[in-house]
Amino acid sequence: MLSSLFRFTHNQVLKMSRNHHVKCRYPNDYIYRDESGKSRSIVRLKVPNIDCSWDDEFDIYDPITFTAPFVLKAAWADPPLEDRTPKWNSIDGKVDRRSGEGKYRIQGNICLNIKGRTGLRGRGVLGKWGPNHAADPIVTRWKRKEGSNEIEIHPNSGKKVLQFVGIKRKDTGEWALPGGMVDPGEKVSITVRREFMEEAMNSTQGTPEENAQKEKMVERFFSKGVEIYRGYVDDPRNTDNAWMETTAFLFHDEDGKEIAEFDLKAGDDAVDLKWIDISGSIELYASHSDLIRRVVKLKDAHW
């Protein structure tokens, strides 16, 4: 009986380990910058794997509630729930409150994180109750041997080495994909182009003529993109009542000639940019490593 109980518990833990979030739970503090730019941190309530799901009873679960003061004053953010109840799981005016993971729960008048408990209530630094939608462009090419057009083969796997355009985030210092938030009413296809131009081509500092040329190049290249993911992101900004979701697209340049014409330069929220070799040891912001792994499987590249 004891062995069968162990098997059940062990299997439950294995199942949860494939589905629960990690970066937005204890022991990771909720770290943010206040209006003065000073780094602040809030300790999340500890949530064991087996208690992460809302289906699991967790009677002593009573985390603090936190929404950053600057969010409460921002025009781009939702008002407090006592002022207006959003239209959950639907299009709410220009705001898309649907989740790529299906319908999320509503408890009283508030939504619950579709992946379970995070150890922190409120919105944190996120503007919207429920899903906050982003878009991530993954721009890739095959790594070539120096001074040659020959694709590099990794000696361990015997597979081709893939590279992607990565940016270094200004807020955390971590390497990431050059993506960002979907504006209310904006099509995701527009978001990926806009964010790539802002963070990977420094369009915010370009002239109208320069940006028009960049936009034409990006639009042509991005027209061949493939959606590889739509759904929840294990983002450190997530809370019990607000979380990040993304739509990720792959834009691959097989011979590397088209992307070679791009004037790649970090801009906007990015402080650096480079072509990053893809491998299993790569560490990126939020769930970006998981998105890269999907690309590796799709292209049968080295990991």
N, C-alpha and C positions, 0 to 999 in steps of 0.2 A: 504493500500500500504506500509506504514511504517513497519507494522508487518511482511508482506511477505518479505520485504527487510532484516529485522532483521533475519528472519529464514534462508534466503539464506546465509547471512554473517556468522551466527552462525554455520550453517552446514559446511560451507567452512572451518571455523576455526577448527571444530571438525575433519574434514577429514585431514587437515594439521597436527593436533596434533598427529595423528597416524603415520604420515609418515616423518615429518621433523626431522632433527637432533637437538640435544640440547647441548651436551657437547662441540661441536665445533662451538658454536655461542656465541655472546654477551649475558649475561655479563661475560662469561668465557674468560679471557685473554688467549692468546697463550703463554704458558710458556715452556721454553726449557733451556737447559744448554749449555753454549758456550764451546769452546775448553779448557778453563781453569777450567771448572767445575762450574762456577758461574751461578746462576739462572737468567734468563732474561725473560721479559714478553713484549708482544705486545698487545695493545688494538685492538680488532676486531671492525669493523664497525657494528653498530646495524642493525640487519635484523629482522623485525617483522615476525611473523608466516605467515601472509597472503602474504608476499613478498618473502618467502623463495624459492619458485619454480621459475625456469627459465622461466616458462610460464607467470608469473606475471610481469607486467611492473613496473620497479623500476628505473626511469630515473636518479635519483640522486645517484645511486649505483656506488661508485668509491672508493673501499677499497685500502689500500696500498698493495704493492707486497713484499713478503718476502720469501727468501730461505736462510737457515742458511749457513754461510760461509764455515763450514766444509763439508756441502753437496756438494757445488760447487767444492770442491777439492777431493772428495772421489771417488775412483776407482769403488766402488759398486753402485754409483749413475748414473742416466742419465746425459748426457751433456746438456747444454742449448739448447733450441729449435732452436735457430738460427744456431747451429752447425749441428743438425740432427733432422729431423721430424720423430717421432715414427710411427709405423704401428698401428694406433688406432684400438681398438675393435678386436684384433687378436693376434695370436702368433707372436712375434717380435724377431726372433732369439731364445734365451733361455728365454726371458721375456714374461710372459703371461699378455697381456694388456686387456684381456677380463674381463668383470664384471659379477658377479653372479646375478646381478639385471637386466641384459639385456644390450642393447647398450646405451652408453652415448653419449652426444652431443659433436660436435666439432665446435668451433667458431673461424674462421680464421684458425690458425695453432695450436690451443690449445684446450685441452679437458676441459669439464666442469663437476664438481662434480655431480654425478648421482642423488644425493638427494637434490641438490639446493645450494643456496648461503650460505657461511659461514662467510662472513665479512673479508676475507683475501685471497689475490691472491698469486700465487707462489707455492712452494712445502713445505715451512716450514722446518721441519727436515726429511721429507720423501724423499727417494731416487728416486722413480719413478714418472714420470708424470702419472696421471690416477690412477688406482687401485694398491695398494701395498698389496700383498697377505700374509696373516698369517695363522697359523693353531693352534687350541686350543684343547688340550685333556682335557676332563672333566672326572676325575676318581672319582667314587662314591662308597659308601657302606651304609648300614643301620646302624644307631646309635644303639648301644647295651647298655642296662642298666649296670651300673658299677658292675663288678664281676659276670656278667651273660651273657648268650648268647641270652637273650630275647630282641627282638627289642623294642626300646622305642616308645611309642605312645604319640603324643602331646595331652594334655588335652583339648585344645580348638577346634582343628579340628577333633580329633579322628583318625588322619592318622599317618602313620609311618614317623619318622624323618630321613631324608637323610643327609649324609655328603659328602663333596667333598674335594679333596686335593687342598689347596690354597697356593699361595706364596705371600710374601710381596715384591713389586717391589722396587729395589734400587733407581730408578730415582724419583718416586713420593711418595713412602711410602704407597701406597694403596695396598690392597689385591686384588689378581687377579688370573686368571687361568695360569698354567705354560706353556704358549704357546710362539710362536715367529714367525719370518719372514720365509717365504718359499724362499730358495735359488734359483737362476736362474737355471731352468732345473730340479729342485728337485721335486719328487713326494710328494704330501701332506701326504701320509701315512708314508713316511720317516721322514718328518718334525715333526709330532706329537711325534714320538718315540724319535727323537733326542732332541727336546726341553724338553720333560718330563725328560729325563735322565740328561740333563744339569742343569735344574732349580729345579728339585724335587729329584734328586739322586746324584747331585754333580759330574757328570761324568767327568767334565773338570779337576778335581783334582785326578781322579782315575788312577790306573795303567792299561795297556792294558789287563792284565788278569782279573782284577776286572770289567772293562767295558764290556769285552766279556761275562762274566757271567750275568751282569745286562741286557745287550742287549738281551740275550737269554730269560730271564724272561719277559722283557717288550714286546718283539716280540710275545711271546706266549699269554700273557694277552691281548695285543692290537689287536690280530687277531680276537677277538670277538666284536670289536667296531661297533658302528652304527653312521652314519653321521646324525646329527640333524639340521644343519644349514649351508648355504653357501650364503654369500652376504655381504652387507654393514655393517660397524661397526661405531657406533657413538663415534668416538675416538677424544680426544682433539687435536691430531696432524693434523687432517684433514684441508684442505684448499679448495678453489674453484677449484684447478687444480690437487690436489693429495689427495688421501683418502685411508683409511684402509678397507680391506675386509678380511673376515676369513672363513675358513671351520672348523666347530666344530664337534668333535666326542665324543660320550658317551661311556665310558668304565666302566661298572658296575660290581661289585663283589657282587653277591647275598648273599653269606654266609660270606664274608669278610676274608676268609682263604687265598686266593691266594695273595691278596694285602698285607696281614699281613707279608708275606715273603720279601717284598720289604724294602730295607734300605733307607727310605725316609729322605732326608737331603737337605736343601736349598743350591743352588749353582749358579754360573754364574751371571745372573742379579737379582737373588733373595737373600734377606738378612734374610728371615725367612720362615718357612713352618709349616702348621698345618692342621689338619682335621677341617673343618668349618661346623657347623650346618647350614642347609639351612632353611631360613624363609623369610617372606615377607619384613622384615626390613633390609635385607642384603644390604650392600653398597659395590660395587666393582668397579674396574677400567673400564673405557670406557663402552661398552655394555655387559660386562660379566654377570651382573645380569639378563639381558634378556635371555642370553644363559642358565643360571641356571634355569630360570623359565620354559624354554622349557623342561628341564629334569624333573622338578617337575610334569608337566602335563603328560609326558610320563610314569612316574613311579607312578602316583597318590599318591604323597607324600605330607607331610605337607608343607604349604606355609604361 
